[in-house]
């Protein structure tokens, strides 16, 4: 018999692990087994009809942290996992929900195109061996999936993102985790009671409108904009500590109530019908639903004081990242980076950025251009065709040759957007080289990096080219002193609801390890 400080918990046992009741994709069953192997490395693990059977020395209490397991049965006792309680809290059903829930706890606050599955993060925290003494870093934190999951698991994390809205949402989620749902509900009621629907549009704008008001007036009907401005004032004046949370909930409704086509990620004038429900009613429904979801998760796991922080920053800038990390190396990196010619995150969210005063109107295009993977041209853009030919950024041979192949394939029928593609792809990998260089300075020696990224494609000269981003990124990483520990294909896992024909159909989880000496 062996022990781990809690008596019988690590004795030789036979433990039955039950999967969640929803249908698993093949990769999820693979990850489930890997996760269990990490927690019980000296035990035998067998497949059963509804899960896994573990035989050998195992810490049963630790198994409750498993992501892809719903319940644990041993010695006549069945215990539910924390993940079961979190996912089940969304539907409040006595049994497991019929579909996997990814909108539990603070994850339900605000949609964010391109965010990845929180279960993947939960798995990685377990699989990499992160614990309460670890430090996680996400150089592309987005709306905070990695940071929120780290907080739920009691692990410190730091994230940065070039998009101020991403950091705003992340910080709002931290507030939601730490604030009792009843307190948020009370703040919501104060806001709704103080909201003055009689305020006219003219009362809510200056006599000489500024850039923000002029821009918003071009994208919202006057009555909608009046509601938005009155609601913003009411939240600012009466929401107290829940201010950021409630503003984020309004932000999540902006595209639906704008004159922009909500089913298009680019800036397109609306062709679909406007919602029939008044904006204030939609906000009330949305906010009450979120509070209900949050209350259920707090009932399951309690209040959480996050050891997580998010900063607006550029992951290509090592000095800034070192400052954000306060000079202390990270143990693990968990991230889902953008890919070449990525989703137009800034364009997609520009209404929220302007409404929340997170970005001035003149700076929107500059911000989009500076993002890694952006399709937008940057100020003083170099001659990318020349850079490709000369491989000026000293990219790995496989990456440089692929970009040359794209450049040479361009035909006379390729328009401006397509002709820019080779340069954008080259720029993406040059940017990612800078990111890996930063990571080599801020992660401890033999620290592990987990990247979830997919391949995509482009068409030039009438020929389709697959952009094998995971493979090409691995080549870039190895040039910077990392080695590939393993690559796991995440079959049938796709995230994007919009632009389905161009979305990633399969993603890849690549785990790297830093071999160089740490430099932080």
Secondary structure as UniProt FT lines:
FT   HELIX           7..10
FT   STRAND          12..18
FT   HELIX           26..39
FT   TURN            41..42
FT   STRAND          44..47
FT   STRAND          51..57
FT   HELIX           60..63
FT   TURN            64..65
FT   STRAND          71..74
FT   TURN            75..76
FT   STRAND          77..80
FT   HELIX           82..91
FT   HELIX           105..108
FT   TURN            113..114
FT   HELIX           118..128
FT   TURN            132..133
FT   STRAND          135..138
FT   TURN            139..140
FT   TURN            142..144
FT   HELIX           145..152
FT   TURN            153..154
FT   STRAND          156..161
FT   HELIX           164..178
FT   HELIX           181..194
FT   TURN            197..198
FT   HELIX           201..204
FT   HELIX           211..217
FT   TURN            218..219
FT   HELIX           222..238
FT   HELIX           240..242
FT   HELIX           243..251
FT   TURN            252..254
FT   HELIX           255..257
FT   TURN            262..263
FT   HELIX           279..301
FT   STRAND          308..312
FT   TURN            315..316
FT   HELIX           318..324
FT   TURN            325..327
FT   STRAND          330..335
FT   TURN            340..341
FT   HELIX           345..348
FT   HELIX           350..355
FT   TURN            356..357
FT   HELIX           361..363
FT   HELIX           364..370
FT   TURN            372..373
FT   TURN            379..380
FT   HELIX           384..390
FT   TURN            391..393
FT   HELIX           397..409
FT   TURN            412..413
FT   HELIX           416..442
FT   STRAND          443..454
FT   STRAND          456..460
FT   TURN            461..462
FT   STRAND          463..467
FT   HELIX           469..479
FT   TURN            480..481
FT   STRAND          482..490
FT   TURN            491..492
FT   HELIX           500..502
FT   STRAND          507..514
//
